[in-house]
Amino acid sequence: MGQWEIPGFLRNKLKEQYGEELAEKIFGGYEKERPVTLRVNTLKTDVAFVKESLRQEQIGYREVPWSDNALVIEKVREPAIKKLELYESGRIYLQSLSSMLPPLVLEPKAGESILDMAAAPGGKTTQIAAVSGNMASITACEKNRVRAQRLRYNIEKQGASRVCVMETDARKLDDFFSFDKVLLDAPCTGSGTLDMCCGGRGKLDEELLWRSSKVQGELLAKALKLLKPGHEMVYSTCSVLKEENEQVVSRALKKIKAEIVPIEKEAFVGVPLLPVTLEGTLCICPDDWYEGFFVARIRKKR
C-alpha cells in the first residue's frame, strides 16, 4: 500500500454512505495501478490509423466496449506513450476512461453553443469538439492563468478550432450569455481519484469537502441560469461523496425549475457503478480501469 494512508475522515464517510462491503471495494480501487488510457482524436486521425501505429511500435492495447475511440494500453506507461509521434502530433489524448463519459452523456452536436465551465487542462473540451466534428461553438472557462495557458496549448494541439477560451471564474460570467448545452466538471475533493500507488493526494478533510460543495453549488446555479430553457447540461465530479454529487444537484433542482434526465446505463457496458440516492445519475466505482466519478444529466424546464 505504501506510506500514504486513506484519511480516517474519508474512510468513515465512505463506510457511512455505502456500508462496509462497498467501502472496502472503493478502498481496493484506490490501491490499483490503472493502465494508461487514451482517446483517439478524430479531428486529426481515425481509430484504424492509431491501432496500426501502436502495432508497429509493438504496443498492445485493449478496446473499450462503450467507445470506439478509447483504448487501454497494455504494459506501457505514460512516458513511453508521450514519446510517440501519435502523441506529439495530437492524434491521441491521454485521458482517463471515467473522464470521457461526461462529454458523451452531453451529446454535443454541430451548430450548438456549448459552455465548458471549468475546462483546463482541456481533455473534455477537445472531446466535445471531436464529438461535434469541430462544428459546435465552445466557450471554455478557466480562472487560473497557468492552467488557462495549458488549456490553450491542448486546444491548439488537438486541432479544436472553434473554442474560445475565457480566463475567468465561470461564476462571474454575465447573465446575458445563454448556451444550448453546458458541461460543468466541477472542482472537487478528488475522492474518486485517490491513487495509493502514486502517494495519494494532499489533505482531504471536512473543510475541503465543505468548500468544494459550496463552490459546486454556486457553479451549478450559474450553469442552470445560463442554460437555455428546454435544453440540457451535464454535471460531473471526480468524487464518490454524495455531499459533492447528489446533494449538490438536489439542492439546485429545488431552486431552479430543472429535472434529471436518466442516463442509460446500457450505453456504458462494463463501467463499475456504485448505488446513487438520485435516480438516473451515475457514480463510478474506482477499480483497476476506472477512477471514481459522478455524472448527472439535467434538463432546464421551459
Wavefront OBJ file of the C-alpha trace (Angstrom):
o trace
v 0.000 0.000 0.000
v 2.966 2.317 0.506
v 3.350 5.022 3.148
v 0.272 7.051 2.203
v -2.878 6.149 4.098
v -6.529 6.852 3.339
v -7.613 9.684 5.670
v -9.766 8.446 8.565
v -12.266 11.168 7.655
v -12.748 9.672 4.175
v -12.857 6.093 5.471
v -15.672 6.985 7.833
v -17.582 8.968 5.180
v -17.492 6.126 2.678
v -18.482 3.471 5.219
v -21.369 5.657 6.348
v -22.535 6.307 2.772
v -22.014 2.904 1.166
v -21.685 0.393 4.001
v -18.638 -1.674 4.988
v -18.544 -4.002 1.968
v -18.782 -1.356 -0.783
v -16.435 0.967 1.099
v -13.805 -1.782 1.135
v -14.308 -2.204 -2.609
v -13.626 1.530 -3.083
v -10.530 1.324 -0.869
v -9.340 -1.561 -3.059
v -9.852 0.611 -6.123
v -7.548 3.239 -4.641
v -4.770 0.643 -4.498
v -4.955 -0.330 -8.174
v -2.331 0.890 -10.624
v -4.555 1.744 -13.560
v -3.195 1.304 -17.101
v -2.622 4.238 -19.437
v -5.786 5.045 -21.365
v -6.156 7.282 -24.385
v -8.733 8.830 -26.649
v -8.239 8.840 -30.405
v -8.532 12.436 -31.622
v -10.890 12.070 -34.582
v -10.229 15.697 -35.581
v -6.798 14.582 -36.800
v -6.958 10.851 -37.459
v -9.061 7.707 -37.126
v -9.021 4.644 -34.901
v -7.614 2.317 -37.570
v -4.550 4.543 -38.056
v -3.864 4.713 -34.311
v -4.249 0.962 -33.851
v -1.866 0.250 -36.730
v 0.659 2.771 -35.374
v 0.552 1.099 -31.957
v 1.024 -2.320 -33.554
v 4.080 -1.057 -35.418
v 5.508 0.168 -32.119
v 4.696 -3.267 -30.639
v 2.411 -1.670 -28.062
v -0.540 -3.800 -27.017
v -3.972 -2.347 -26.373
v -7.487 -3.339 -25.426
v -10.714 -1.887 -26.717
v -13.423 -0.314 -24.552
v -16.987 -1.648 -25.028
v -18.744 1.736 -24.893
v -16.399 3.796 -27.082
v -14.746 3.113 -30.425
v -12.293 5.955 -29.734
v -10.995 4.819 -26.321
v -8.084 2.411 -25.911
v -6.455 0.840 -22.848
v -2.699 0.462 -23.265
v -1.080 -2.735 -22.024
v 2.239 -2.862 -20.112
v 3.469 0.563 -21.249
v 3.456 3.633 -19.035
v 2.772 7.273 -19.848
v 6.371 8.487 -20.518
v 6.759 5.978 -23.359
v 3.438 6.985 -24.935
v 4.393 10.656 -24.773
v 7.436 9.920 -26.940
v 5.280 8.602 -29.781
v 4.600 10.692 -32.884
v 0.921 9.917 -32.309
v 1.068 11.910 -29.091
v 3.369 14.660 -30.341
v 1.101 15.366 -33.311
v -2.084 15.484 -31.228
v -3.582 12.377 -32.817
v -4.181 10.914 -29.371
v -5.002 12.458 -25.989
v -4.150 10.748 -22.696
v -7.373 10.738 -20.707
v -8.902 8.540 -18.014
v -11.836 6.411 -19.113
v -14.137 7.867 -16.472
v -13.474 11.430 -17.608
v -14.532 10.516 -21.159
v -18.094 9.821 -20.006
v -19.400 13.366 -19.295
v -18.874 14.660 -22.882
v -20.523 11.504 -24.263
v -23.511 11.979 -21.937
v -23.685 15.638 -23.050
v -24.004 14.534 -26.714
v -22.639 17.730 -28.312
v -23.860 18.378 -31.838
v -22.912 20.555 -34.796
v -24.246 24.090 -34.589
v -24.707 24.131 -30.818
v -23.253 26.747 -28.487
v -21.628 24.921 -25.568
v -20.118 26.188 -22.323
v -17.362 24.224 -20.561
v -17.252 25.899 -17.149
v -14.025 24.508 -15.646
v -12.186 23.457 -18.750
v -8.470 23.037 -18.027
v -6.466 21.095 -18.989
v -8.809 20.540 -21.937
v -9.495 16.818 -22.204
v -13.256 17.197 -22.127
v -13.198 20.449 -24.126
v -11.340 18.839 -27.012
v -13.505 15.716 -26.731
v -16.615 17.892 -27.114
v -15.008 19.433 -30.203
v -14.230 15.994 -31.625
v -17.684 14.511 -30.932
v -19.309 17.507 -32.646
v -16.927 17.228 -35.607
v -15.496 20.681 -34.791
v -18.918 22.115 -35.620
v -20.027 23.307 -32.165
v -19.104 26.744 -30.814
v -17.401 26.099 -27.472
v -16.696 28.619 -24.723
v -14.119 27.225 -22.293
v -13.594 28.943 -18.921
v -10.532 28.671 -16.695
v -9.757 31.205 -13.966
v -6.132 30.158 -13.306
v -3.689 31.768 -15.745
v -1.203 28.882 -15.836
v -3.963 26.329 -16.303
v -5.563 28.539 -18.977
v -2.276 28.511 -20.897
v -2.218 24.728 -20.728
v -5.821 24.669 -21.923
v -4.974 26.839 -24.951
v -1.970 24.637 -25.747
v -4.048 21.455 -25.735
v -6.856 23.022 -27.755
v -4.388 24.072 -30.454
v -2.526 20.760 -30.391
v -5.763 18.798 -30.761
v -6.983 20.986 -33.629
v -10.143 22.136 -31.839
v -10.645 25.237 -33.954
v -13.972 26.538 -32.625
v -13.104 27.047 -28.967
v -12.969 30.450 -27.278
v -11.016 30.430 -24.004
v -12.170 32.859 -21.319
v -9.676 33.359 -18.497
v -12.299 33.901 -15.828
v -14.208 32.271 -12.986
v -17.340 30.884 -14.670
v -19.408 32.075 -11.705
v -18.708 35.641 -12.864
v -19.996 35.220 -16.424
v -22.549 37.829 -17.406
v -26.128 36.593 -17.340
v -26.732 37.852 -20.878
v -24.902 34.741 -22.106
v -27.036 31.730 -23.000
v -25.995 28.294 -24.192
v -27.573 25.260 -25.843
v -25.577 22.943 -23.581
v -23.306 23.265 -20.552
v -20.652 20.934 -19.169
v -19.777 21.555 -15.533
v -16.997 19.197 -14.500
v -16.790 20.824 -11.091
v -13.684 21.183 -8.924
v -13.924 18.691 -6.064
v -12.088 16.788 -3.341
v -10.971 14.149 -5.854
v -12.232 11.413 -3.558
v -12.770 9.155 -6.567
v -9.264 9.531 -7.984
v -7.036 8.771 -4.982
v -4.064 6.753 -6.181
v -2.251 4.852 -3.461
v 0.400 3.721 -5.964
v 1.436 7.328 -6.582
v 1.341 8.547 -2.999
v -2.318 9.526 -2.748
v -3.207 13.212 -2.557
v -2.887 16.224 -0.309
v -5.100 16.992 2.651
v -8.653 15.741 2.344
v -10.815 16.755 5.274
v -14.198 18.160 6.296
v -13.154 21.723 5.462
v -12.120 20.835 1.899
v -15.376 18.932 1.423
v -17.421 21.896 2.686
v -15.549 24.400 0.477
v -15.840 22.127 -2.561
v -19.586 21.590 -2.196
v -20.143 25.323 -1.725
v -18.308 26.187 -4.961
v -20.035 23.326 -6.797
v -23.443 24.663 -5.761
v -22.572 28.165 -6.945
v -21.256 26.894 -10.285
v -24.285 24.665 -10.865
v -26.697 27.516 -10.090
v -24.845 29.664 -12.639
v -24.846 26.854 -15.195
v -28.607 26.471 -14.971
v -29.052 30.231 -15.241
v -27.005 30.341 -18.480
v -28.609 27.211 -19.971
v -31.468 27.843 -22.399
v -34.901 26.614 -21.209
v -35.710 23.163 -22.551
v -32.003 22.371 -23.023
v -29.656 20.008 -21.200
v -26.408 20.161 -19.258
v -24.082 17.677 -17.561
v -22.766 17.999 -14.014
v -19.819 15.801 -13.080
v -17.137 15.416 -10.424
v -14.269 13.018 -9.777
v -15.748 12.356 -6.327
v -17.751 9.474 -4.866
v -19.144 11.515 -1.947
v -22.847 12.373 -2.024
v -22.099 15.799 -0.462
v -20.468 16.789 -3.771
v -22.772 14.852 -6.029
v -26.414 14.004 -5.341
v -26.798 16.597 -2.599
v -25.413 19.446 -4.741
v -27.689 18.505 -7.641
v -30.768 18.001 -5.429
v -30.358 21.440 -3.843
v -30.049 23.066 -7.269
v -33.158 21.316 -8.585
v -35.190 22.727 -5.693
v -34.156 26.300 -6.532
v -34.389 26.246 -10.334
v -37.007 24.510 -12.460
v -34.972 21.609 -13.769
v -35.115 17.818 -13.788
v -32.847 14.799 -14.061
v -32.681 13.147 -17.468
v -31.867 9.488 -16.680
v -28.555 8.301 -18.140
v -28.865 4.985 -19.973
v -26.585 2.570 -18.121
v -26.769 0.204 -21.082
v -24.754 2.713 -23.111
v -21.765 2.194 -20.803
v -21.323 -1.564 -20.637
v -18.637 -2.692 -18.219
v -18.452 0.524 -16.207
v -18.497 -0.412 -12.484
v -21.263 1.516 -10.751
v -21.992 2.460 -7.160
v -25.546 2.945 -5.830
v -26.876 6.513 -6.002
v -29.517 8.342 -3.975
v -30.636 10.373 -7.004
v -32.271 8.115 -9.587
v -30.923 8.451 -13.136
v -27.425 9.615 -12.207
v -24.219 7.556 -12.400
v -21.488 7.098 -9.812
v -18.492 5.095 -10.994
v -16.615 2.875 -8.551
v -12.822 3.109 -8.708
v -11.253 -0.155 -9.881
v -8.340 -1.390 -11.997
v -9.563 0.506 -15.116
v -11.773 3.308 -13.817
v -11.478 6.272 -11.478
v -14.376 7.191 -9.218
v -16.648 9.688 -10.984
v -20.161 11.102 -10.775
v -22.276 12.165 -13.772
v -25.738 13.766 -13.856
v -27.696 14.895 -16.910
v -30.028 17.799 -16.178
v -32.724 19.468 -18.272
v -33.864 23.018 -17.556
v -37.643 23.211 -17.752
v -39.313 25.649 -20.118
l 1 2 3 4 5 6 7 8 9 10 11 12 13 14 15 16 17 18 19 20 21 22 23 24 25 26 27 28 29 30 31 32 33 34 35 36 37 38 39 40 41 42 43 44 45 46 47 48 49 50 51 52 53 54 55 56 57 58 59 60 61 62 63 64 65 66 67 68 69 70 71 72 73 74 75 76 77 78 79 80 81 82 83 84 85 86 87 88 89 90 91 92 93 94 95 96 97 98 99 100 101 102 103 104 105 106 107 108 109 110 111 112 113 114 115 116 117 118 119 120 121 122 123 124 125 126 127 128 129 130 131 132 133 134 135 136 137 138 139 140 141 142 143 144 145 146 147 148 149 150 151 152 153 154 155 156 157 158 159 160 161 162 163 164 165 166 167 168 169 170 171 172 173 174 175 176 177 178 179 180 181 182 183 184 185 186 187 188 189 190 191 192 193 194 195 196 197 198 199 200 201 202 203 204 205 206 207 208 209 210 211 212 213 214 215 216 217 218 219 220 221 222 223 224 225 226 227 228 229 230 231 232 233 234 235 236 237 238 239 240 241 242 243 244 245 246 247 248 249 250 251 252 253 254 255 256 257 258 259 260 261 262 263 264 265 266 267 268 269 270 271 272 273 274 275 276 277 278 279 280 281 282 283 284 285 286 287 288 289 290 291 292 293 294 295 296 297 298 299 300 301 302
